[in-house]
Amino acid sequence: MSTSDHPPARLPWAGLLALFAAAFLAVTTELLPAGLLPQLSEGLNASEGQIGFLVTGYAVASCLTAIPVTAALRRLPRRPVLIAVLAGFALFNLVTALSSSYPLTFATRLLAGVMGGTLWAMLVGYAARMVPPERRGRAIAIVSAGITVALCLGIPAGTALAGAFGWRAAFITLTLLAAALAAWVRWKVPDHPGEAPTVRSPLRTVVTRPGIRMVLTVTVLVLLGHQAVYTYIAPLTELSGTGRTGLVLLVFGLSTVAGIWLVGTVIDRYPRPVLLAALALITLAMLALGLAGQTQAVLLIATAGWGVAFGGVPTLLQAALVNASGAADADVATSMQTTVYNLGIAAGSLTGGLVLETSGVGALPWTALPLLAVALLAVTAARRRAFPPHPTPVPALA
């Protein structure tokens, strides 16, 4: 397929679905250890807290390498870079599947994190270049849906597959998916030339604009609290006596779909009230898990509420950030938020692992609760710049 800078008039579904699948692969690869803690702990002769650090390491590597690696590769044609990233996912998931060494597995996860950071830095821009300007929002929404489907189906399916055939089978499946996806990209995704250096507002200029730092701070708090509990959902589930981690993950995933749909219908009219409601619901869910998470009914209901609320929070925070930065510097602001997301994931999984090792799984919701409460208070207070009642409308990505 030849390189073209003139996008087709109709949506290139084959190409967009390939990018959707790449997002699905990245999220499933990153978070699957959260659903396989007992199996990986036994297979790698490591504690569950150490297995949680596999998520931490992936996120830290993504955070630290996304900007420099992307900068180094920005002049290269896009399709070969994407194929190389998918080949990297295939290789590192294969090594994980074959490894019986925790240090080797941890090192492999760091390298997989580099692939993830590079992928996230290019997916949205790639999708935008494949379609006319008036269809870019829809194209980005299609690609971004891979995140939700991974949470809803990918991680529960990987957990179920591991339960039936062993955890190695789950990573072998991801290896095969990545290899097939690389071939799909080569066949159906159009190539685009690399980007020439362009003049952009410095990060310091953007980050000092009113509202930007508050939105980024709330993002860190929410991701830290969420990830401290979500990473260790398997031992938390065992408190109820059911041990059905796949079911709990499925409930969470399906609930995020509902949350994204609900937010998409109201974000342009009521962004601030909806964000406040979502953060309040997550906070209440953590309170319920802390008080009665050992009860199966409470566990499932709280997880459902948590999923509905969290499903819409990323879109709401992204909309607030774009409104604060302005359209001209939205890409710079979004790149900072991507880094902050990975920081939150890394710090959350690390914090949760330390709490699990020292205080037990029952302390996890109580660890997340004050972080989410502070985030809720911050949004309540920052009504002038960061989270105004009537911001400039921005398109939702979900």
C-alpha positions, 0 to 999 in steps of 0.5 A: 500500500502506497504512502498517502497524505490524502485520507480516504473519504470513507472510514478505513475500517480495516486499518482502524480496527488494526489500531483498535486491536493494538490498543487492546493488545497493549492494555491486556499485556500491561494489566494481565498480571493483575488477574494472574497473581496466584499463578504467576507467584507460584510459577515464578517463585515470587510473592504476590506483591512482587508479581504486582511489581510486574505491572509497576515495572511496565508502567515505569518503563512506558513513562520514562521512555515514551517521550525520548523514544518517540522523539528519536523515531519521529522522522521514520515512516510510521508503519515500519515503526508500528510493525516493529513495536508489535513484533516487540510485543510478540517477542517479549510476551513469548519470553514471559511465557517461557520464563521461570525466572522472576528477574528475567520476567521483570526485565522482559516486562520493562522492555514490553513497557518501552513498546507500550509507551511507543505505541501509545505515543503514536496511535491517536496521531496515526488514526487521525492521519487515516481519515478526513478532519471531520471524522477524526473524532470517530476514528480516535474513538474507535481506536480508544475503544480497544482500552475498554474492550481489553478491560471488559473482555481481554483481561477476564478472558486471559484470566479464564484461559490461564485458569483452564490451561495455565498462565503460560497459555495466556501469554502465548496467546498474546504472542500469537495475537501480536504476530498476527496483528503485525501481519495485519498492519503490514497488509491493511494499514496505510503507511505515512511518512515520518514527521519533520521537526515542528515548533511547539510550545515548550512543556514549561509554557503549557504546564504553567497555564492556569488549570493544567497542573490541577488537572494533572494532579487529580489524574495522578491521585485518581490513577494511584488510588484506582491502581493500588486496588485494581492490581491486586483484585485477585487477592481482594476477591479471595476475601469473599471466599469465592476466588472468582477473579474472572467474574469480578474482572468481567463485572468491572469491564462491563461496567466501564462500557456503561460508564463510557456510554453514559459520559459520552451522552452528557460530557458536553453539557455537564462535565463538572457535575458528572466528574464530581459524581464519578469520583464520589461513586469511586470513593463510595465503592472503596468505602464499601470494599473496605467495610464489607468487601469480604461479602460477595454481594458487596464485592460485586455491587461495589465493583460494578459502581467502581467500573461505571464511574471509572469508565468515564473518568479518563474521558472527563479528565482529558476533556478538562485538560484540553479545555485548560490547554487550548486546542493549539497545545492539546497534543503537548498537554495530552502527552503530559497526561499520558506520562502522568497516567503511567506514573499513577499506574506505577505508583499505584501498583507499587503502593498496593504491593507494599500495603499488601506485603505489610498490612494485608489485602484488607487494607487496600481499599483504605489506602485508596480512599483518602487519595480519591477523597482528596481528588474529589475535594480538589475538583470541588475547589477548582471550579474557576480554571481547571474544572469550570462549570461551562468550559469550551466544549470538546469532543469526547473520545468515547 
